[in-house]
Amino acid sequence: MKAVLILAISVAFSTVLGAPQQDVQIVELENDNDGTGNYKFRFSLSDGTKQDEAGELKDVQGEEGPVQAVVKTGSYEFTDPEGKLHRVTYTADENGFHPVVES
């Protein structure tokens, strides 16, 4: 039984290592930050991976009164090894992280 398990792990490991590797290049890169908590960045790669995010300083109600927090909105997407596109859009604010997953 151990020999079968070791053989299965070895085959799986060699399959992953034997997969063709793709050189991925940065196609687009933007990074704007005003230094006061407001920012926007985005990038895209030659393999189709993308991310886009913006943050804005906002006054929110904390446990002990008003505080400032950065509220974020954005998305990212990638294609898995089987060729399926996955996309997540999200908001992160005083109420938590709110993702919407599209696959």
NUKOLSE-845271 format. One record per atom (N, C-alpha, C): residue in three letters; residue number from 1; x, y, z negated. Coordinates in nm, 2 decimals, m for minus. Layout:
  residuo  num      xx      yy      zz
      ala  NUM       X       Y       Z
...
REM end
This chain:
  residuo  num      xx      yy      zz
      met    1    0.08   m0.12    0.00
      met    1    0.00    0.00    0.00
      met    1    0.09    0.13    0.00
      lys    2    0.19    0.13   m0.08
      lys    2    0.28    0.24   m0.09
      lys    2    0.35    0.27    0.05
      ala    3    0.38    0.16    0.12
      ala    3    0.45    0.17    0.25
      ala    3    0.35    0.24    0.35
      val    4    0.23    0.20    0.35
      val    4    0.13    0.26    0.44
      val    4    0.11    0.40    0.41
      leu    5    0.10    0.44    0.28
      leu    5    0.09    0.58    0.24
      leu    5    0.21    0.66    0.28
      ile    6    0.33    0.61    0.26
      ile    6    0.45    0.68    0.30
      ile    6    0.46    0.69    0.45
      leu    7    0.42    0.59    0.52
      leu    7    0.41    0.60    0.67
      leu    7    0.31    0.70    0.72
      ala    8    0.20    0.71    0.66
      ala    8    0.09    0.81    0.70
      ala    8    0.14    0.95    0.67
      ile    9    0.20    0.97    0.56
      ile    9    0.26    1.10    0.52
      ile    9    0.37    1.14    0.62
      ser   10    0.46    1.04    0.65
      ser   10    0.57    1.07    0.74
      ser   10    0.52    1.11    0.88
      val   11    0.41    1.04    0.93
      val   11    0.36    1.07    1.06
      val   11    0.29    1.20    1.06
      ala   12    0.22    1.24    0.96
      ala   12    0.15    1.37    0.95
      ala   12    0.26    1.48    0.94
      phe   13    0.36    1.46    0.86
      phe   13    0.47    1.56    0.85
      phe   13    0.54    1.58    0.98
      ser   14    0.57    1.47    1.05
      ser   14    0.64    1.48    1.18
      ser   14    0.56    1.55    1.29
      thr   15    0.42    1.52    1.28
      thr   15    0.33    1.58    1.37
      thr   15    0.33    1.73    1.36
      val   16    0.33    1.78    1.23
      val   16    0.33    1.93    1.21
      val   16    0.46    1.98    1.25
      leu   17    0.57    1.92    1.22
      leu   17    0.70    1.97    1.26
      leu   17    0.73    1.96    1.41
      gly   18    0.66    1.87    1.47
      gly   18    0.68    1.85    1.62
      gly   18    0.59    1.94    1.70
      ala   19    0.50    2.01    1.64
      ala   19    0.41    2.09    1.71
      ala   19    0.49    2.21    1.78
      pro   20    0.45    2.24    1.90
      pro   20    0.53    2.35    1.97
      pro   20    0.51    2.48    1.89
      gln   21    0.62    2.55    1.87
      gln   21    0.62    2.68    1.80
      gln   21    0.61    2.79    1.90
      gln   22    0.53    2.89    1.87
      gln   22    0.50    3.00    1.95
      gln   22    0.57    3.13    1.89
      asp   23    0.65    3.20    1.97
      asp   23    0.70    3.33    1.93
      asp   23    0.59    3.43    1.93
      val   24    0.57    3.49    1.82
      val   24    0.46    3.59    1.80
      val   24    0.52    3.73    1.79
      gln   25    0.47    3.82    1.87
      gln   25    0.52    3.96    1.88
      gln   25    0.41    4.05    1.83
      ile   26    0.46    4.16    1.78
      ile   26    0.37    4.27    1.74
      ile   26    0.33    4.35    1.86
      val   27    0.20    4.36    1.89
      val   27    0.15    4.42    2.01
      val   27    0.11    4.57    1.97
      glu   28    0.05    4.59    1.85
      glu   28    0.01    4.72    1.81
      glu   28    0.03    4.73    1.66
      leu   29    0.08    4.85    1.62
      leu   29    0.10    4.88    1.48
      leu   29    0.07    5.02    1.45
      glu   30   m0.02    5.05    1.36
      glu   30   m0.06    5.19    1.32
      glu   30   m0.06    5.19    1.17
      asn   31    0.00    5.29    1.11
      asn   31    0.00    5.30    0.97
      asn   31    0.00    5.45    0.93
      asp   32   m0.12    5.50    0.89
      asp   32   m0.14    5.64    0.85
      asp   32   m0.17    5.65    0.70
      asn   33   m0.10    5.72    0.63
      asn   33   m0.12    5.74    0.48
      asn   33   m0.10    5.88    0.45
      asp   34   m0.20    5.95    0.39
      asp   34   m0.19    6.09    0.36
      asp   34   m0.13    6.11    0.22
      gly   35   m0.10    6.01    0.15
      gly   35   m0.03    6.02    0.02
      gly   35   m0.12    6.05   m0.10
      thr   36   m0.25    6.06   m0.07
      thr   36   m0.35    6.09   m0.18
      thr   36   m0.45    5.98   m0.20
      gly   37   m0.42    5.86   m0.15
      gly   37   m0.51    5.75   m0.16
      gly   37   m0.59    5.71   m0.04
      asn   38   m0.58    5.80    0.06
      asn   38   m0.65    5.78    0.19
      asn   38   m0.55    5.72    0.29
      tyr   39   m0.59    5.61    0.35
      tyr   39   m0.50    5.55    0.45
      tyr   39   m0.58    5.47    0.56
      lys   40   m0.51    5.44    0.66
      lys   40   m0.57    5.35    0.77
      lys   40   m0.45    5.28    0.83
      phe   41   m0.46    5.15    0.84
      phe   41   m0.36    5.07    0.91
      phe   41   m0.43    4.97    1.00
      arg   42   m0.36    4.93    1.10
      arg   42   m0.41    4.82    1.19
      arg   42   m0.29    4.76    1.26
      phe   43   m0.30    4.63    1.29
      phe   43   m0.20    4.57    1.37
      phe   43   m0.27    4.46    1.45
      ser   44   m0.20    4.42    1.56
      ser   44   m0.24    4.31    1.64
      ser   44   m0.12    4.24    1.69
      leu   45   m0.13    4.11    1.70
      leu   45   m0.02    4.02    1.74
      leu   45   m0.05    3.96    1.87
      ser   46    0.06    3.91    1.93
      ser   46    0.04    3.85    2.06
      ser   46   m0.04    3.72    2.06
      asp   47   m0.05    3.66    1.94
      asp   47   m0.13    3.53    1.93
      asp   47   m0.28    3.56    1.90
      gly   48   m0.32    3.69    1.91
      gly   48   m0.46    3.73    1.89
      gly   48   m0.50    3.76    1.75
      thr   49   m0.40    3.75    1.65
      thr   49   m0.43    3.78    1.51
      thr   49   m0.44    3.94    1.50
      lys   50   m0.54    3.98    1.43
      lys   50   m0.56    4.13    1.41
      lys   50   m0.60    4.16    1.27
      gln   51   m0.57    4.28    1.23
      gln   51   m0.62    4.33    1.10
      gln   51   m0.63    4.48    1.11
      asp   52   m0.74    4.53    1.05
      asp   52   m0.77    4.67    1.06
      asp   52   m0.83    4.71    0.92
      glu   53   m0.77    4.81    0.85
      glu   53   m0.82    4.84    0.72
      glu   53   m0.81    4.99    0.70
      ala   54   m0.91    5.05    0.62
      ala   54   m0.90    5.19    0.59
      ala   54   m0.94    5.20    0.44
      gly   55   m0.87    5.29    0.37
      gly   55   m0.90    5.31    0.23
      gly   55   m0.93    5.46    0.21
      glu   56   m1.02    5.49    0.12
      glu   56   m1.06    5.63    0.08
      glu   56   m1.07    5.64   m0.07
      leu   57   m1.00    5.75   m0.12
      leu   57   m1.01    5.77   m0.26
      leu   57   m1.15    5.82   m0.29
      lys   58   m1.21    5.76   m0.39
      lys   58   m1.35    5.80   m0.43
      lys   58   m1.37    5.81   m0.58
      asp   59   m1.45    5.90   m0.62
      asp   59   m1.49    5.91   m0.76
      asp   59   m1.60    5.80   m0.79
      val   60   m1.57    5.71   m0.89
      val   60   m1.66    5.61   m0.93
      val   60   m1.68    5.61   m1.08
      gln   61   m1.79    5.55   m1.12
      gln   61   m1.82    5.54   m1.26
      gln   61   m1.74    5.42   m1.32
      gly   62   m1.65    5.45   m1.42
      gly   62   m1.58    5.34   m1.49
      gly   62   m1.65    5.31   m1.62
      glu   63   m1.60    5.22   m1.70
      glu   63   m1.65    5.18   m1.82
      glu   63   m1.65    5.30   m1.92
      glu   64   m1.56    5.39   m1.91
      glu   64   m1.55    5.50   m2.00
      glu   64   m1.56    5.63   m1.94
      gly   65   m1.63    5.64   m1.82
      gly   65   m1.66    5.76   m1.76
      gly   65   m1.60    5.76   m1.61
      pro   66   m1.61    5.87   m1.55
      pro   66   m1.56    5.88   m1.41
      pro   66   m1.42    5.85   m1.39
      val   67   m1.38    5.77   m1.29
      val   67   m1.24    5.75   m1.25
      val   67   m1.23    5.75   m1.10
      gln   68   m1.11    5.76   m1.05
      gln   68   m1.09    5.76   m0.90
      gln   68   m1.04    5.62   m0.87
      ala   69   m1.09    5.57   m0.75
      ala   69   m1.06    5.44   m0.70
      ala   69   m1.05    5.44   m0.55
      val   70   m0.97    5.36   m0.49
      val   70   m0.96    5.35   m0.35
      val   70   m1.06    5.24   m0.30
      val   71   m1.16    5.28   m0.22
      val   71   m1.26    5.20   m0.16
      val   71   m1.20    5.15   m0.03
      lys   72   m1.20    5.02    0.00
      lys   72   m1.14    4.97    0.12
      lys   72   m1.25    4.91    0.21
      thr   73   m1.24    4.92    0.34
      thr   73   m1.32    4.85    0.44
      thr   73   m1.22    4.80    0.54
      gly   74   m1.26    4.69    0.60
      gly   74   m1.17    4.64    0.71
      gly   74   m1.21    4.51    0.76
      ser   75   m1.13    4.45    0.84
      ser   75   m1.15    4.32    0.90
      ser   75   m1.02    4.26    0.94
      tyr   76   m1.02    4.13    0.95
      tyr   76   m0.91    4.05    1.01
      tyr   76   m0.97    3.94    1.09
      glu   77   m0.89    3.89    1.19
      glu   77   m0.93    3.78    1.26
      glu   77   m0.81    3.70    1.31
      phe   78   m0.83    3.57    1.33
      phe   78   m0.72    3.48    1.38
      phe   78   m0.78    3.36    1.45
      thr   79   m0.71    3.29    1.53
      thr   79   m0.75    3.17    1.59
      thr   79   m0.68    3.06    1.53
      asp   80   m0.75    2.96    1.48
      asp   80   m0.69    2.84    1.42
      asp   80   m0.63    2.75    1.52
      pro   81   m0.55    2.65    1.48
      pro   81   m0.48    2.56    1.57
      pro   81   m0.57    2.49    1.67
      glu   82   m0.70    2.47    1.64
      glu   82   m0.79    2.41    1.73
      glu   82   m0.85    2.50    1.83
      gly   83   m0.82    2.63    1.82
      gly   83   m0.87    2.73    1.91
      gly   83   m0.99    2.81    1.87
      lys   84   m1.04    2.79    1.75
      lys   84   m1.16    2.85    1.70
      lys   84   m1.12    2.99    1.64
      leu   85   m1.20    3.09    1.68
      leu   85   m1.18    3.22    1.62
      leu   85   m1.25    3.24    1.49
      his   86   m1.18    3.30    1.39
      his   86   m1.23    3.33    1.26
      his   86   m1.22    3.48    1.24
      arg   87   m1.33    3.54    1.19
      arg   87   m1.33    3.68    1.17
      arg   87   m1.39    3.71    1.03
      val   88   m1.32    3.80    0.95
      val   88   m1.37    3.84    0.82
      val   88   m1.38    3.99    0.82
      thr   89   m1.50    4.04    0.79
      thr   89   m1.51    4.19    0.76
      thr   89   m1.54    4.20    0.62
      tyr   90   m1.49    4.31    0.56
      tyr   90   m1.50    4.32    0.41
      tyr   90   m1.51    4.46    0.37
      thr   91   m1.56    4.48    0.25
      thr   91   m1.56    4.60    0.17
      thr   91   m1.51    4.57    0.03
      ala   92   m1.42    4.65   m0.02
      ala   92   m1.38    4.63   m0.16
      ala   92   m1.40    4.77   m0.23
      asp   93   m1.49    4.77   m0.33
      asp   93   m1.52    4.89   m0.39
      asp   93   m1.54    4.87   m0.54
      glu   94   m1.60    4.96   m0.61
      glu   94   m1.62    4.95   m0.75
      glu   94   m1.71    4.83   m0.79
      asn   95   m1.78    4.77   m0.70
      asn   95   m1.86    4.66   m0.73
      asn   95   m1.80    4.52   m0.69
      gly   96   m1.67    4.53   m0.64
      gly   96   m1.60    4.40   m0.61
      gly   96   m1.57    4.39   m0.46
      phe   97   m1.53    4.27   m0.43
      phe   97   m1.49    4.24   m0.29
      phe   97   m1.60    4.17   m0.22
      his   98   m1.64    4.22   m0.10
      his   98   m1.76    4.17   m0.03
      his   98   m1.72    4.13    0.11
      pro   99   m1.68    4.00    0.13
      pro   99   m1.65    3.96    0.26
      pro   99   m1.77    3.90    0.34
      val  100   m1.76    3.92    0.47
      val  100   m1.86    3.85    0.56
      val  100   m1.78    3.77    0.66
      val  101   m1.79    3.64    0.65
      val  101   m1.71    3.55    0.73
      val  101   m1.79    3.51    0.86
      glu  102   m1.72    3.52    0.97
      glu  102   m1.78    3.47    1.10
      glu  102   m1.68    3.37    1.15
      ser  103   m1.73    3.25    1.18
      ser  103   m1.65    3.15    1.24
      ser  103   m1.72    3.08    1.35
REM end
